[in-house]
Amino acid sequence: MEQFQDYVLFPNHDNGIHLYQELKKLGVRAQIAPTPRAASKCCGISLMIRSEDIETVKTCISKCGIEIIDIVRLKKDIDPARDRYC
């Protein structure tokens, strides 16, 4: 069974940090991660979020007026022994 990971993509890192802080206040789990090149060549950071939190994340984005590029779903390709994120 293939597993997928959702990423929020940003035009700049300020928006990524802002959304991360707002989600943290709401108790929504998110991780700051490098933007996968398969997703975009945009800003260097993205947020990894859980699929079940997408609607909450979209509501937070809208409520806080945070600019994003997109929310994308990619096939999980993370080697836990190699990739470490904040």
DSSP file with accessible surface (Angstrom, degrees, kcal/mol):
  #  RESIDUE AA STRUCTURE BP1 BP2  ACC     N-H-->O    O-->H-N    N-H-->O    O-->H-N    TCO  KAPPA ALPHA  PHI   PSI    X-CA   Y-CA   Z-CA
    1    1 A M              0   0  219      0, 0.0     2,-0.2     0, 0.0     0, 0.0   0.000 360.0 360.0 360.0 127.6    0.0    0.0    0.0
    2    2 A E        -     0   0  112     73,-0.0     2,-0.3     1,-0.0    73,-0.0  -0.529 360.0-150.7 -76.3 142.8    1.4    3.4   -1.0
    3    3 A Q        -     0   0  115     -2,-0.2    73,-3.2    73,-0.2     2,-0.3  -0.868   9.5-156.0-112.9 148.8    1.6    6.1    1.6
    4    4 A F  E     -A   75   0A  91     -2,-0.3     2,-0.4    71,-0.3    71,-0.2  -0.877   6.4-152.3-125.7 157.0    1.3    9.8    0.9
    5    5 A Q  E     -A   74   0A  26     69,-3.0    69,-2.7    -2,-0.3     2,-0.4  -0.989  14.0-139.2-127.9 136.2    2.4   13.0    2.6
    6    6 A D  E     -AB  73  49A   4     43,-1.0    43,-2.3    -2,-0.4     2,-0.4  -0.803  19.2-168.8 -97.6 137.9    0.7   16.4    2.3
    7    7 A Y  E     -AB  72  48A  15     65,-2.9    65,-2.6    -2,-0.4     2,-0.5  -0.975  17.0-145.2-126.4 138.7    2.8   19.5    2.0
    8    8 A V  E     -AB  71  47A   0     39,-2.5    39,-1.7    -2,-0.4     2,-0.4  -0.909  23.4-153.0 -99.4 126.6    1.9   23.2    2.2
    9    9 A L  E     -AB  70  46A   3     61,-3.1    60,-3.2    -2,-0.5    61,-0.9  -0.818  10.0-163.0-105.4 143.7    4.0   25.2   -0.2
   10   10 A F        -     0   0    0     35,-0.6    33,-1.2    -2,-0.4    58,-0.2  -0.889  29.7-135.0-127.3 154.0    4.8   28.9    0.3
   11   11 A P  S    S+     0   0   49      0, 0.0     2,-0.3     0, 0.0    57,-0.1   0.724  95.7   6.5 -77.3 -20.8    6.1   31.9   -1.8
   12   12 A N  S  > S-     0   0   60     55,-0.3     4,-1.1    31,-0.1     3,-0.5  -0.983  76.3-109.7-155.8 162.9    8.5   32.8    1.1
   13   13 A H  H  > S+     0   0  106     -2,-0.3     4,-2.6     1,-0.2     5,-0.2   0.787 109.1  67.7 -69.1 -27.0    9.7   31.4    4.4
   14   14 A D  H  > S+     0   0  104      1,-0.2     4,-2.4     2,-0.2    -1,-0.2   0.918 101.5  47.7 -59.1 -42.6    7.9   34.1    6.4
   15   15 A N  H  > S+     0   0   29     -3,-0.5     4,-2.5     2,-0.2    -1,-0.2   0.885 110.8  52.3 -65.3 -37.8    4.6   32.7    5.4
   16   16 A G  H  X S+     0   0    0     -4,-1.1     4,-2.4     2,-0.2    -2,-0.2   0.931 111.7  44.7 -63.8 -44.6    5.7   29.2    6.3
   17   17 A I  H  X S+     0   0   58     -4,-2.6     4,-2.5     2,-0.2    -2,-0.2   0.911 112.2  53.1 -66.3 -41.2    6.8   30.2    9.8
   18   18 A H  H  X S+     0   0   66     -4,-2.4     4,-2.3    -5,-0.2    -2,-0.2   0.945 111.5  44.7 -60.2 -48.4    3.7   32.2   10.4
   19   19 A L  H  X S+     0   0    0     -4,-2.5     4,-2.9     1,-0.2     5,-0.3   0.921 111.0  54.5 -63.7 -40.7    1.4   29.3    9.4
   20   20 A Y  H  X S+     0   0   56     -4,-2.4     4,-2.2     1,-0.2    -1,-0.2   0.933 110.3  46.3 -57.3 -45.4    3.5   26.9   11.5
   21   21 A Q  H  X S+     0   0  103     -4,-2.5     4,-1.9     1,-0.2    -1,-0.2   0.902 112.9  49.2 -66.2 -40.6    3.1   29.2   14.6
   22   22 A E  H  X S+     0   0   40     -4,-2.3     4,-1.3     2,-0.2    -2,-0.2   0.907 111.8  48.4 -66.3 -40.7   -0.7   29.6   14.0
   23   23 A L  H  X>S+     0   0    0     -4,-2.9     5,-2.6     1,-0.2     4,-0.6   0.893 107.9  55.5 -66.3 -38.0   -1.1   25.8   13.6
   24   24 A K  H ><5S+     0   0  139     -4,-2.2     3,-1.1    -5,-0.3    -1,-0.2   0.913 104.6  53.3 -60.2 -41.5    0.9   25.2   16.8
   25   25 A K  H 3<5S+     0   0  155     -4,-1.9    -1,-0.2     1,-0.3    -2,-0.2   0.846 110.1  48.5 -61.0 -33.7   -1.5   27.5   18.7
   26   26 A L  H 3<5S-     0   0  101     -4,-1.3    -1,-0.3    -3,-0.1    -2,-0.2   0.508 116.5-115.1 -83.5  -7.6   -4.4   25.4   17.4
   27   27 A G  T <<5 +     0   0   65     -3,-1.1     2,-0.5    -4,-0.6    -3,-0.2   0.688  65.2 148.2  79.9  19.0   -2.7   22.2   18.5
   28   28 A V      < -     0   0   17     -5,-2.6     2,-0.3    -6,-0.2    -1,-0.3  -0.748  48.9-123.0 -90.3 129.9   -2.4   21.0   14.8
   29   29 A R        +     0   0  159     -2,-0.5    21,-0.6    -3,-0.1     2,-0.3  -0.553  44.3 154.0 -75.6 128.8    0.6   18.9   14.1
   30   30 A A  E     -C   49   0A  15     -2,-0.3     2,-0.4    19,-0.1    19,-0.2  -0.983  27.0-150.8-150.5 150.9    2.9   20.2   11.4
   31   31 A Q  E     -C   48   0A  73     17,-2.0    17,-3.2    -2,-0.3     2,-0.4  -0.992  18.6-127.7-126.9 135.1    6.6   19.8   10.6
   32   32 A I  E     +C   47   0A  29     -2,-0.4    54,-0.5    54,-0.3    15,-0.2  -0.650  43.7 164.6 -76.3 131.6    8.8   22.3    8.9
   33   33 A A  E     -C   46   0A   3     13,-2.6    13,-2.8    -2,-0.4    52,-0.1  -0.971  43.7 -88.1-145.4 158.0   10.6   20.5    6.0
   34   34 A P  E     -C   45   0A  73      0, 0.0    11,-0.3     0, 0.0    10,-0.1  -0.413  54.9-102.4 -62.4 145.3   12.6   21.3    2.9
   35   35 A T        -     0   0    6      9,-1.9     2,-0.1     8,-0.1   -26,-0.0  -0.591  37.0-121.0 -71.8 123.1   10.3   21.7   -0.1
   36   36 A P    >>  -     0   0   28      0, 0.0     4,-1.7     0, 0.0     3,-1.6  -0.443  11.6-135.7 -64.0 133.8   10.4   18.5   -2.2
   37   37 A R  T 34 S+     0   0  144      1,-0.3    -2,-0.0     2,-0.2     5,-0.0   0.777 104.5  65.1 -63.3 -24.0   11.6   19.2   -5.7
   38   38 A A  T 34 S+     0   0   90      1,-0.2    -1,-0.3     3,-0.0     3,-0.1   0.762 107.3  42.6 -68.0 -20.8    8.9   17.0   -7.0
   39   39 A A  T <4 S-     0   0   25     -3,-1.6     2,-0.3     1,-0.3    -2,-0.2   0.870 127.2 -39.8 -92.2 -43.5    6.4   19.4   -5.6
   40   40 A S     <  -     0   0   30     -4,-1.7    -1,-0.3     2,-0.1    -2,-0.0  -0.972  31.5-125.5-174.9 161.5    7.8   22.8   -6.6
   41   41 A K  S    S+     0   0  173     -2,-0.3     3,-0.1    -3,-0.1    -4,-0.1  -0.120  75.9 116.6-108.7  31.8   10.9   24.9   -6.9
   42   42 A C  S    S-     0   0   28      1,-0.2    -7,-0.1     2,-0.0    -2,-0.1   0.160  74.4 -19.1 -78.7-155.8    9.4   27.6   -4.7
   43   43 A C  S    S-     0   0   24    -33,-1.2    -1,-0.2     1,-0.1   -33,-0.2  -0.006  71.0-111.7 -45.7 151.2   10.6   28.7   -1.3
   44   44 A G  S    S+     0   0   44    -10,-0.1    -9,-1.9    -3,-0.1     2,-0.3   0.650  93.3  62.4 -69.3 -16.1   13.0   26.3    0.4
   45   45 A I  E     + C   0  34A  37    -11,-0.3   -35,-0.6   -35,-0.1     2,-0.3  -0.821  53.7 170.6-114.2 155.5   10.6   25.4    3.2
   46   46 A S  E     -BC   9  33A   0    -13,-2.8   -13,-2.6    -2,-0.3     2,-0.5  -0.883  31.4-115.2-141.6 172.5    7.2   23.7    3.3
   47   47 A L  E     -BC   8  32A   0    -39,-1.7   -39,-2.5    -2,-0.3     2,-0.5  -0.974  17.7-145.1-114.6 128.9    5.0   22.3    6.1
   48   48 A M  E     +BC   7  31A  11    -17,-3.2   -17,-2.0    -2,-0.5     2,-0.3  -0.822  29.2 177.6 -87.7 127.5    4.3   18.6    6.3
   49   49 A I  E     -BC   6  30A   2    -43,-2.3   -43,-1.0    -2,-0.5     2,-0.3  -0.877  31.9-102.9-128.4 162.5    0.8   18.1    7.5
   50   50 A R    >   -     0   0   93    -21,-0.6     3,-1.8    -2,-0.3     4,-0.3  -0.615  27.9-125.1 -84.0 144.3   -1.5   15.2    8.2
   51   51 A S  G >  S+     0   0   47      1,-0.3     3,-1.5    -2,-0.3     4,-0.3   0.865 110.2  59.0 -55.8 -37.6   -4.2   14.4    5.7
   52   52 A E  G 3  S+     0   0  136      1,-0.3    -1,-0.3     2,-0.1     4,-0.2   0.658 103.4  53.7 -70.5 -12.1   -6.9   14.6    8.4
   53   53 A D  G <> S+     0   0   19     -3,-1.8     4,-2.7     1,-0.1    -1,-0.3   0.404  75.8 102.3 -99.9   2.1   -5.9   18.1    9.2
   54   54 A I  H <> S+     0   0   27     -3,-1.5     4,-2.8    -4,-0.3     5,-0.2   0.903  81.8  47.8 -57.4 -45.2   -6.2   19.6    5.7
   55   55 A E  H  > S+     0   0  126     -4,-0.3     4,-2.3     1,-0.2    -1,-0.2   0.915 113.2  48.5 -64.9 -39.2   -9.6   21.3    6.3
   56   56 A T  H  > S+     0   0   63     -4,-0.2     4,-2.4     2,-0.2    -1,-0.2   0.913 112.2  49.6 -64.5 -41.6   -8.3   22.8    9.6
   57   57 A V  H  X S+     0   0    0     -4,-2.7     4,-2.7     2,-0.2    -2,-0.2   0.933 110.4  49.8 -63.3 -45.5   -5.2   24.0    7.9
   58   58 A K  H  X S+     0   0  100     -4,-2.8     4,-2.4     1,-0.2    -2,-0.2   0.907 110.9  49.9 -60.7 -40.7   -7.2   25.6    5.0
   59   59 A T  H  X S+     0   0   91     -4,-2.3     4,-3.0    -5,-0.2    -1,-0.2   0.922 111.4  48.5 -63.4 -43.9   -9.4   27.4    7.5
   60   60 A C  H  X S+     0   0    7     -4,-2.4     4,-2.6     2,-0.2     6,-0.2   0.914 110.4  51.6 -63.0 -43.1   -6.4   28.7    9.4
   61   61 A I  H  X>S+     0   0   19     -4,-2.7     5,-1.8     1,-0.2     4,-0.9   0.937 114.6  43.0 -58.4 -47.6   -4.8   29.9    6.2
   62   62 A S  H ><5S+     0   0   99     -4,-2.4     3,-0.5    -5,-0.2    -2,-0.2   0.935 115.0  48.4 -65.8 -46.9   -7.9   31.8    5.2
   63   63 A K  H 3<5S+     0   0  176     -4,-3.0    -2,-0.2     1,-0.2    -1,-0.2   0.882 117.9  40.3 -63.0 -39.4   -8.6   33.2    8.7
   64   64 A C  H 3<5S-     0   0   40     -4,-2.6    -1,-0.2    -5,-0.2    -2,-0.2   0.510 105.2-125.5 -90.2  -7.2   -5.0   34.4    9.1
   65   65 A G  T <<5 +     0   0   66     -4,-0.9     2,-0.4    -3,-0.5    -3,-0.2   0.851  47.5 167.8  66.3  36.2   -4.6   35.7    5.6
   66   66 A I      < -     0   0    9     -5,-1.8     2,-0.4    -6,-0.2    -1,-0.2  -0.691  32.4-130.4 -87.3 131.4   -1.5   33.6    5.0
   67   67 A E        +     0   0  122     -2,-0.4     2,-0.3   -55,-0.0   -55,-0.3  -0.680  33.2 170.9 -83.8 127.6   -0.3   33.4    1.4
   68   68 A I        -     0   0   46     -2,-0.4   -58,-0.3   -58,-0.2     3,-0.1  -0.875  33.8-143.8-126.2 164.8    0.4   29.9    0.1
   69   69 A I  S    S-     0   0   84    -60,-3.2     2,-0.3     1,-0.4   -59,-0.2   0.862  71.3 -48.6 -90.4 -46.7    1.2   28.5   -3.3
   70   70 A D  E     -A    9   0A  87    -61,-0.9   -61,-3.1     2,-0.0     2,-0.5  -0.982  39.7-113.9-174.0 167.5   -0.6   25.2   -2.9
   71   71 A I  E     -A    8   0A  30     -2,-0.3     2,-0.3   -63,-0.2   -63,-0.2  -0.997  42.4-175.8-117.1 121.6   -1.2   22.1   -0.8
   72   72 A V  E     -A    7   0A  28    -65,-2.6   -65,-2.9    -2,-0.5     2,-0.5  -0.883  21.8-142.1-122.1 153.5    0.1   19.0   -2.6
   73   73 A R  E     +A    6   0A 128     -2,-0.3     2,-0.3   -67,-0.2   -67,-0.2  -0.965  24.4 179.6-114.9 125.3    0.1   15.3   -1.9
   74   74 A L  E     -A    5   0A  39    -69,-2.7   -69,-3.0    -2,-0.5     2,-0.1  -0.916  38.2 -95.1-123.4 152.8    3.2   13.3   -2.8
   75   75 A K  E     -A    4   0A 127     -2,-0.3   -71,-0.3   -71,-0.2     2,-0.2  -0.419  54.0-103.4 -61.6 132.8    4.1    9.6   -2.4
   76   76 A K        +     0   0   88    -73,-3.2   -73,-0.2    -2,-0.1    -1,-0.1  -0.448  50.7 162.1 -63.9 128.7    6.0    9.2    0.8
   77   77 A D        +     0   0  135     -2,-0.2     2,-0.5    -3,-0.1    -1,-0.1  -0.320  23.1 136.2-142.3  49.8    9.7    8.8    0.2
   78   78 A I        -     0   0   56      4,-0.0     3,-0.1     5,-0.0    -2,-0.0  -0.902  41.2-155.4-109.3 125.2   11.2    9.6    3.5
   79   79 A D    >>  -     0   0   77     -2,-0.5     4,-2.7     1,-0.1     3,-2.1  -0.872   8.9-154.5 -95.1 107.7   14.0    7.5    4.9
   80   80 A P  T 34 S+     0   0   89      0, 0.0    -1,-0.1     0, 0.0    -2,-0.0   0.769  93.7  56.2 -58.3 -23.4   13.7    8.0    8.7
   81   81 A A  T 34 S+     0   0   82      1,-0.1     3,-0.1    -3,-0.1    -2,-0.0   0.684 119.1  31.1 -80.8 -14.4   17.4    7.2    9.1
   82   82 A R  T <4 S+     0   0  150     -3,-2.1     2,-0.5     1,-0.2    -1,-0.1   0.830 107.0  64.8-108.4 -49.3   18.4    9.9    6.7
   83   83 A D     <  +     0   0   33     -4,-2.7     2,-0.4     2,-0.0    -1,-0.2  -0.708  53.0 173.1 -90.0 125.3   15.8   12.8    6.9
   84   84 A R        -     0   0  189     -2,-0.5     2,-0.3    -3,-0.1    -3,-0.0  -0.998   7.4-178.7-129.9 130.0   15.5   14.8   10.1
   85   85 A Y              0   0   70     -2,-0.4   -52,-0.1     1,-0.1    -2,-0.0  -0.828 360.0 360.0-125.4 167.0   13.4   17.9   10.3
   86   86 A C              0   0  114    -54,-0.5   -54,-0.3    -2,-0.3    -1,-0.1  -0.166 360.0 360.0 -59.0 360.0   12.5   20.5   13.0
